[in-house]
Amino acid sequence: MNAAGDNRQHSFSSRARRRGRRPVVAAAVLVSLAFGIAAAAEISGAGASTSASGQRALNHGVAVPHRKGKATPFRVPVHEQRNETTGNKVPLGPRRGTLKPSGKPVVVKRAPAPGSRAFSGAGRTAASVAFSKNTSFKSSLSFSGSPPDMSGADGKGTVLATGNTSAVVSTNGGSTFTSLNPTSIWPSGSSRDASGALLDNGLCCDQVIQYVPKIDRFIWLMQFCGAGSTCIQGRNKIRIAAMSTSSVRAGVTSWTYWDLTSATFGFDGTTHPNMDYPNLSVGNNFLYMSVDRVRTSATDPVGGLLVARIPLSEIAASATIHIDFTTPSDSSTAYGGHLTQDVGDTEYWAGHVSNSKMRIFSMKEGEGVYRWRDVDVNSWCNGDRSSTTPGGSNDWLSFGFPGNAVIGSALRGSLIWFAWTAGHKLSNGQSCGFAQTHIEIVVIDAGNFSKKSQMQVWNPTIAFAYPDLASNNKGEIGMSIGYGGGGNELNHAVGFWGDFVVYSTTSGSSSDARFGDYVTIRRSIDGSRFSAEGYARTGSPAAYDPHYALFGR
């Protein structure tokens, strides 16, 4: 780790020389942008964006590659002790719209058996959905930490999926899975700096998987525990690993990885060094990563969402990566949010200024800045998000994080789709036009950032939450969501927006008081289908039952 730290400094200096600048000046610029702004914000509250529109120059950092070496298996702590208990508290804004459903309710049906087809209506106009796979890998995956945090992707007949701290791989397109232990692939225990002080407390959780067809690489993100008394205290790191499909199929032996530490982003030595709740997205030429800079209170001006981009060419070459990244406090409204999927030359993310105004961010290739602007939307229910399962004792939505954060997003043509969990009351306790927790969706024109439409995934008796979205090459939006209540235990479902039907991939027999923290959907490698990961709780004693689903028209 000490050598890696030294290499980062040398790599940054080398890059500065190539640009014709003195290394000391380059280092000073990095400190000024990535560290000094945050420090100023901690003292005075400056640095955080409160403007309806604006832009800021990107910060820069580097990380050196490491190759897989001999790893000693590390026992991940059972209790992860992470995530705030509540997300952003979205204030009430000016009343717009009716606070009522804009369309038909969405019903839940059992997913058809793989190889068969289901129809969302009657007659010749009924939309059909076909499931190629719906595979449980409960017997191949043992979890440490709760909830499972399901992620995965497919590429060239290979599926890689993760659940919090564990992983599975399939080399037959998702028919069967084999268990992987991340801690036996890479060094995963705690690490220290030259003085002996902890840099992190070892592998924690929140793994994320993407597949990048352009460079034929699976990307595997892992989060490490903070060096403080809990995982969300003290400095830590995010690890990004990459390997080709052929290497994955040959036995997962040739990973290259990069450790993005608190120091990489200028957080080391500050009162806010911790990073949590990461996400990944893929664009034309960059891998995008988001992660929360953990705040100390709901009104903390320093905490916010950091968004970074890494050239795909550098990942493919297993070379030193040069990272452009935002100032997290600018995206304080997007805390707990995730990135837009299936983007081209521009990445997007969003947060709530109020329950009738969104702040939408963008980062375009070829530009050294990121931008934001506010957009008015119809008012939505920003209050109670509870939902009780049949036993009557488990509110599967009782855990408050990420709250109303925008965690589902995809680009379809020139339209950006944003989705989040909305409640069944306003934050002042007043009722609104929904009897159950539901998913709110807003569609934004990427050209002029005007609102094009707004709708909901809702049902009068069933609650929907934790949306993830993706688009395919047919211009369709796929959804991966959690549902429960109305006689249902917590479960996972997938479907197409506009069918007003989602298909349950799981058959949960019990529930607990915390779902999530996310489920996943990706555009499949063929471009037209979707692959998704979710879970339920089954058996006695109850255990997580994760599923991989591959579906299309």
FENDAFEN-V996699 format. One record per residue. N is the residue number from 1. RES is the residue in one letter. SS is DSSP state (H for helix, E for strand, C for the rest). OMEGA is omega in whole degrees, -180 to 180 (none if undefined). D_CENTER is the distance of its C-alpha to the mean C-alpha in Angstrom with 2 decimals. Layout:
N|RES|SS|OMEGA|D_CENTER, N|RES|SS|OMEGA|D_CENTER
This chain:
1|M|C|-179|27.11, 2|N|H|178|29.97, 3|A|H|179|30.78, 4|A|H|179|27.21, 5|G|H|178|27.31, 6|D|H|-179|30.63, 7|N|H|179|29.44, 8|R|H|-180|26.69, 9|Q|H|-180|29.44, 10|H|H|-179|31.74, 11|S|H|180|29.19, 12|F|H|180|28.48, 13|S|H|179|32.23, 14|S|H|180|32.90, 15|R|H|179|30.55, 16|A|H|179|32.39, 17|R|H|179|35.71, 18|R|H|179|34.71, 19|R|C|178|34.02, 20|G|C|179|37.45, 21|R|C|176|36.39, 22|R|C|-178|37.54, 23|P|H|-178|35.02, 24|V|H|180|35.81, 25|V|H|180|35.04, 26|A|H|179|31.69, 27|A|H|180|30.73, 28|A|H|178|31.92, 29|V|H|179|29.82, 30|L|H|-179|26.67, 31|V|H|-179|27.65, 32|S|H|-176|28.55, 33|L|H|-170|25.34, 34|A|H|-174|22.73, 35|F|H|-176|24.69, 36|G|H|179|27.51, 37|I|H|-180|25.60, 38|A|H|-180|23.52, 39|A|H|178|26.78, 40|A|H|-180|28.53, 41|A|H|-179|25.92, 42|E|H|-177|26.36, 43|I|H|-170|30.09, 44|S|H|-175|30.50, 45|G|C|178|27.32, 46|A|C|175|27.55, 47|G|C|180|24.84, 48|A|C|-179|22.45, 49|S|C|172|22.58, 50|T|C|-178|24.41, 51|S|C|-180|25.70, 52|A|C|177|25.04, 53|S|E|179|24.68, 54|G|E|177|24.74, 55|Q|E|177|23.63, 56|R|E|177|23.44, 57|A|E|177|23.99, 58|L|C|172|21.25, 59|N|E|-176|21.68, 60|H|E|176|22.20, 61|G|E|180|21.88, 62|V|E|172|22.39, 63|A|E|-177|21.66, 64|V|C|-179|24.07, 65|P|C|171|23.55, 66|H|E|175|24.45, 67|R|E|177|25.65, 68|K|C|175|25.27, 69|G|C|180|28.17, 70|K|C|-178|29.64, 71|A|C|174|27.25, 72|T|C|-179|28.46, 73|P|C|-175|26.39, 74|F|C|179|24.75, 75|R|C|-179|24.53, 76|V|C|179|21.24, 77|P|C|-179|22.14, 78|V|C|-178|21.93, 79|H|C|-174|20.86, 80|E|C|177|17.77, 81|Q|C|-177|18.74, 82|R|C|-175|15.47, 83|N|C|170|13.53, 84|E|C|180|15.78, 85|T|C|179|17.47, 86|T|E|173|16.85, 87|G|C|177|14.51, 88|N|C|173|16.22, 89|K|C|-176|19.53, 90|V|C|-179|19.85, 91|P|C|173|23.57, 92|L|C|175|25.84, 93|G|C|176|26.74, 94|P|C|-177|29.70, 95|R|C|175|30.09, 96|R|C|179|29.28, 97|G|C|-171|29.57, 98|T|C|-174|30.62, 99|L|C|178|27.76, 100|K|E|179|28.47, 101|P|C|-180|26.87, 102|S|C|-178|27.18, 103|G|C|-176|27.60, 104|K|C|174|28.27, 105|P|C|177|26.60, 106|V|C|180|24.24, 107|V|E|180|25.81, 108|V|E|175|24.54, 109|K|E|175|26.38, 110|R|E|177|26.36, 111|A|C|178|24.87, 112|P|C|178|27.89, 113|A|C|177|28.86, 114|P|C|-178|27.62, 115|G|C|179|30.09, 116|S|C|-171|30.96, 117|R|E|176|30.07, 118|A|E|-179|29.41, 119|F|E|-177|30.45, 120|S|C|179|29.02, 121|G|C|-179|32.46, 122|A|C|175|36.13, 123|G|C|-173|38.26, 124|R|C|-177|37.85, 125|T|C|-178|34.96, 126|A|C|177|32.67, 127|A|C|-179|29.29, 128|S|E|176|28.78, 129|V|E|179|25.83, 130|A|E|177|26.36, 131|F|E|175|24.48, 132|S|E|179|25.04, 133|K|E|166|23.30, 134|N|E|-168|22.22, 135|T|E|171|22.45, 136|S|E|173|22.11, 137|F|C|178|21.59, 138|K|H|-177|22.43, 139|S|H|-177|25.44, 140|S|H|-172|23.63, 141|L|C|174|20.90, 142|S|C|-173|21.62, 143|F|C|166|19.03, 144|S|C|-175|19.22, 145|G|C|-177|17.40, 146|S|C|0|16.31, 147|P|C|-170|14.37, 148|P|C|-178|13.33, 149|D|C|-172|9.48, 150|M|E|177|10.09, 151|S|E|179|8.88, 152|G|E|177|11.43, 153|A|E|179|13.28, 154|D|E|178|16.98, 155|G|E|176|19.49, 156|K|C|178|23.32, 157|G|C|-179|23.86, 158|T|E|177|21.49, 159|V|E|174|18.43, 160|L|E|-178|16.26, 161|A|E|-180|14.15, 162|T|E|176|12.93, 163|G|E|178|13.12, 164|N|C|-179|12.43, 165|T|C|-177|15.34, 166|S|E|-178|16.96, 167|A|E|174|16.86, 168|V|E|176|18.99, 169|V|E|174|20.31, 170|S|E|176|22.36, 171|T|C|177|24.91, 172|N|C|173|26.36, 173|G|C|178|23.63, 174|G|C|177|22.14, 175|S|C|177|25.52, 176|T|C|-177|25.48, 177|F|C|176|23.26, 178|T|E|-177|24.23, 179|S|E|173|22.76, 180|L|E|175|21.51, 181|N|C|-178|21.62, 182|P|H|-176|19.35, 183|T|H|175|21.80, 184|S|H|179|24.64, 185|I|C|-179|23.11, 186|W|C|169|22.43, 187|P|C|-171|23.93, 188|S|C|178|21.56, 189|G|C|-180|23.81, 190|S|C|179|24.22, 191|S|E|-175|25.46, 192|R|E|177|27.93, 193|D|C|-175|29.25, 194|A|C|-180|32.88, 195|S|C|-178|34.11, 196|G|C|180|32.68, 197|A|C|-179|30.09, 198|L|E|170|26.75, 199|L|E|178|23.88, 200|D|E|-179|21.49, 201|N|C|175|22.09, 202|G|C|-178|20.66, 203|L|E|-178|17.69, 204|C|E|-160|15.76, 205|C|E|171|12.56, 206|D|E|177|8.76, 207|Q|E|-179|9.27, 208|V|E|-180|7.29, 209|I|E|169|9.77, 210|Q|E|169|10.80, 211|Y|E|-177|14.44, 212|V|E|-178|16.27, 213|P|H|-175|19.59, 214|K|H|-179|21.19, 215|I|H|-178|21.52, 216|D|C|178|21.25, 217|R|E|162|18.74, 218|F|E|176|16.15, 219|I|E|-177|13.54, 220|W|E|179|12.65, 221|L|E|177|10.64, 222|M|E|177|12.02, 223|Q|E|180|12.14, 224|F|E|-179|15.73, 225|C|C|176|17.48, 226|G|C|-178|19.14, 227|A|C|180|22.89, 228|G|C|-177|23.84, 229|S|C|172|24.94, 230|T|C|-178|21.47, 231|C|C|-179|18.15, 232|I|C|174|17.09, 233|Q|C|179|20.44, 234|G|C|-178|21.75, 235|R|C|179|20.55, 236|N|C|-179|18.12, 237|K|E|171|16.31, 238|I|E|178|13.34, 239|R|E|175|14.76, 240|I|E|-179|14.09, 241|A|E|-178|16.46, 242|A|E|176|17.83, 243|M|E|-179|20.50, 244|S|C|179|22.30, 245|T|H|-179|22.51, 246|S|H|179|26.13, 247|S|H|176|25.48, 248|V|H|-178|22.89, 249|R|H|-179|25.54, 250|A|H|176|28.20, 251|G|C|174|26.76, 252|V|C|-176|23.76, 253|T|C|-169|26.07, 254|S|C|-180|25.41, 255|W|C|165|22.03, 256|T|E|-180|21.88, 257|Y|E|179|19.51, 258|W|E|177|18.94, 259|D|E|179|18.39, 260|L|E|-173|16.87, 261|T|E|174|18.56, 262|S|C|179|18.99, 263|A|H|179|22.09, 264|T|H|-177|20.39, 265|F|H|177|19.09, 266|G|C|-177|22.28, 267|F|C|-176|21.11, 268|D|C|-180|23.54, 269|G|C|177|26.57, 270|T|C|177|25.09, 271|T|C|-179|24.58, 272|H|C|-175|20.79, 273|P|C|-168|19.87, 274|N|C|179|16.87, 275|M|E|-174|13.18, 276|D|E|172|10.45, 277|Y|E|-177|6.90, 278|P|E|178|5.54, 279|N|E|179|3.36, 280|L|E|172|6.24, 281|S|E|-177|8.55, 282|V|E|175|12.29, 283|G|C|-178|15.22, 284|N|C|-173|18.97, 285|N|C|-177|19.56, 286|F|E|162|16.51, 287|L|E|179|13.33, 288|Y|E|177|10.90, 289|M|E|171|8.76, 290|S|E|176|7.53, 291|V|E|177|8.36, 292|D|E|163|10.46, 293|R|E|-167|14.12, 294|V|C|-179|15.22, 295|R|C|-179|17.96, 296|T|C|177|21.13, 297|S|C|-178|21.70, 298|A|C|-179|20.59, 299|T|C|-179|22.85, 300|D|C|-177|22.01, 301|P|C|-176|22.31, 302|V|C|-178|20.67, 303|G|C|180|17.20, 304|G|E|-178|14.50, 305|L|E|173|11.45, 306|L|E|175|12.30, 307|V|E|-177|11.51, 308|A|E|174|13.29, 309|R|E|-176|14.73, 310|I|E|-179|16.64, 311|P|E|178|19.40, 312|L|H|-179|19.08, 313|S|H|179|22.81, 314|E|H|175|22.56, 315|I|H|-179|20.07, 316|A|H|-179|22.47, 317|A|C|-176|25.38, 318|S|C|-174|23.98, 319|A|C|171|25.13, 320|T|C|-179|24.40, 321|I|E|178|21.32, 322|H|E|-168|21.73, 323|I|E|168|18.76, 324|D|E|-177|18.75, 325|F|E|-175|16.69, 326|T|C|171|16.84, 327|T|C|-171|18.45, 328|P|H|-176|15.90, 329|S|H|176|18.51, 330|D|H|-179|18.69, 331|S|H|179|15.27, 332|S|H|178|16.19, 333|T|H|-178|15.90, 334|A|H|-180|12.18, 335|Y|C|-177|11.61, 336|G|C|-177|8.67, 337|G|C|179|7.26, 338|H|C|-174|4.62, 339|L|C|174|6.67, 340|T|C|-180|9.38, 341|Q|E|173|9.88, 342|D|C|-179|13.43, 343|V|C|176|14.74, 344|G|C|-178|18.09, 345|D|C|-180|19.45, 346|T|E|174|17.36, 347|E|E|-179|13.73, 348|Y|E|169|12.96, 349|W|E|-172|11.02, 350|A|E|174|12.78, 351|G|E|-176|13.96, 352|H|E|169|17.07, 353|V|E|175|20.44, 354|S|E|179|21.99, 355|N|C|172|21.87, 356|S|C|178|23.67, 357|K|E|177|22.21, 358|M|E|170|18.86, 359|R|E|-174|18.22, 360|I|E|-176|16.72, 361|F|E|178|15.99, 362|S|E|177|16.66, 363|M|E|-173|17.20, 364|K|E|175|19.78, 365|E|C|178|21.02, 366|G|C|177|24.45, 367|E|C|-180|24.08, 368|G|C|-179|23.93, 369|V|E|166|22.53, 370|Y|E|-171|19.62, 371|R|E|175|20.63, 372|W|E|178|20.00, 373|R|E|-180|22.01, 374|D|E|-179|22.36, 375|V|E|177|22.72, 376|D|E|176|24.59, 377|V|C|175|23.32, 378|N|C|179|25.05, 379|S|C|179|24.88, 380|W|C|-172|22.62, 381|C|C|-174|22.85, 382|N|C|-178|21.12, 383|G|C|-170|22.89, 384|D|C|179|23.10, 385|R|C|-175|20.21, 386|S|C|174|22.22, 387|S|C|-175|23.02, 388|T|E|180|25.52, 389|T|C|-169|25.81, 390|P|C|-180|29.32, 391|G|C|177|30.39, 392|G|C|-176|30.28, 393|S|C|-176|29.00, 394|N|C|169|25.22, 395|D|E|-173|23.10, 396|W|C|178|19.82, 397|L|C|-174|18.10, 398|S|C|179|19.97, 399|F|C|-167|17.21, 400|G|E|-177|16.42, 401|F|C|6|12.92, 402|P|C|176|10.75, 403|G|C|-179|13.76, 404|N|C|-179|13.92, 405|A|C|-179|10.85, 406|V|C|-175|9.86, 407|I|C|176|6.58, 408|G|E|180|8.29, 409|S|E|177|9.89, 410|A|E|175|12.12, 411|L|E|176|15.31, 412|R|E|-175|18.44, 413|G|C|179|21.44, 414|S|C|-178|21.90, 415|L|E|177|19.92, 416|I|E|178|16.44, 417|W|E|177|15.08, 418|F|E|-178|13.08, 419|A|E|179|12.57, 420|W|E|178|12.35, 421|T|E|176|14.32, 422|A|E|-175|17.89, 423|G|C|176|20.77, 424|H|C|171|24.39, 425|K|E|170|26.08, 426|L|C|-177|26.06, 427|S|C|176|25.37, 428|N|C|178|29.17, 429|G|C|-180|29.69, 430|Q|C|180|31.14, 431|S|E|172|30.44, 432|C|C|-168|28.84, 433|G|E|179|29.16, 434|F|C|179|26.71, 435|A|C|-176|27.80, 436|Q|C|169|24.38, 437|T|C|-174|20.81, 438|H|E|180|19.24, 439|I|E|177|16.56, 440|E|E|179|17.46, 441|I|E|174|16.95, 442|V|E|179|18.24, 443|V|E|-174|19.16, 444|I|E|174|20.00, 445|D|E|-177|22.40, 446|A|C|180|20.95, 447|G|C|-177|24.57, 448|N|C|177|25.74, 449|F|C|172|22.71, 450|S|C|177|24.73, 451|K|E|180|23.53, 452|K|E|-180|24.56, 453|S|E|178|23.80, 454|Q|E|-176|22.22, 455|M|E|-174|22.04, 456|Q|E|164|20.74, 457|V|E|-170|19.86, 458|W|C|176|22.49, 459|N|C|-176|25.29, 460|P|C|-177|28.21, 461|T|C|-177|27.88, 462|I|C|177|24.37, 463|A|E|175|21.21, 464|F|E|-177|17.90, 465|A|E|176|14.50, 466|Y|E|-178|10.71, 467|P|E|165|10.55, 468|D|E|-176|8.57, 469|L|E|171|10.80, 470|A|E|176|12.34, 471|S|E|176|15.86, 472|N|C|-177|18.68, 473|N|C|175|21.82, 474|K|C|-179|23.82, 475|G|C|180|22.09, 476|E|C|177|20.59, 477|I|E|174|17.33, 478|G|E|-177|15.91, 479|M|E|171|14.17, 480|S|E|-170|12.65, 481|I|E|170|13.33, 482|G|E|175|14.95, 483|Y|E|179|18.57, 484|G|E|-176|21.52, 485|G|E|-179|24.79, 486|G|C|-178|27.86, 487|G|C|-178|29.14, 488|N|E|166|25.86, 489|E|E|178|24.08, 490|L|E|-176|20.28, 491|N|E|179|19.19, 492|H|E|179|16.76, 493|A|E|177|17.72, 494|V|E|178|17.10, 495|G|E|178|19.13, 496|F|E|172|19.92, 497|W|C|178|20.01, 498|G|C|176|23.73, 499|D|C|-176|25.05, 500|F|C|174|24.72, 501|V|E|167|24.19, 502|V|E|-173|21.28, 503|Y|E|-178|22.12, 504|S|E|178|21.54, 505|T|C|-174|20.65, 506|T|C|177|21.54, 507|S|C|-177|24.62, 508|G|C|178|23.76, 509|S|C|176|26.90, 510|S|E|-178|25.66, 511|S|C|169|22.95, 512|D|C|-171|21.86, 513|A|C|178|20.85, 514|R|C|176|17.11, 515|F|C|173|14.69, 516|G|C|-9|11.00, 517|D|C|173|9.11, 518|Y|C|165|7.10, 519|V|C|-167|8.76, 520|T|E|168|8.26, 521|I|E|178|10.59, 522|R|E|167|11.73, 523|R|E|-180|15.00, 524|S|C|-174|17.45, 525|I|C|178|19.62, 526|D|C|175|22.53, 527|G|C|-174|20.79, 528|S|C|-179|22.00, 529|R|C|178|20.35, 530|F|E|170|16.89, 531|S|E|-174|15.56, 532|A|E|176|13.49, 533|E|E|176|12.88, 534|G|E|-176|13.62, 535|Y|E|168|16.31, 536|A|E|174|19.31, 537|R|E|-178|21.94, 538|T|E|173|25.27, 539|G|C|177|28.52, 540|S|C|2|30.76, 541|P|C|-175|29.75, 542|A|C|177|26.38, 543|A|E|179|23.60, 544|Y|E|180|20.12, 545|D|E|-178|20.58, 546|P|E|-179|17.61, 547|H|E|169|18.09, 548|Y|E|-180|17.42, 549|A|E|174|18.47, 550|L|E|-174|19.67, 551|F|E|178|21.14, 552|G|E|180|22.69, 553|R|C|none|25.85
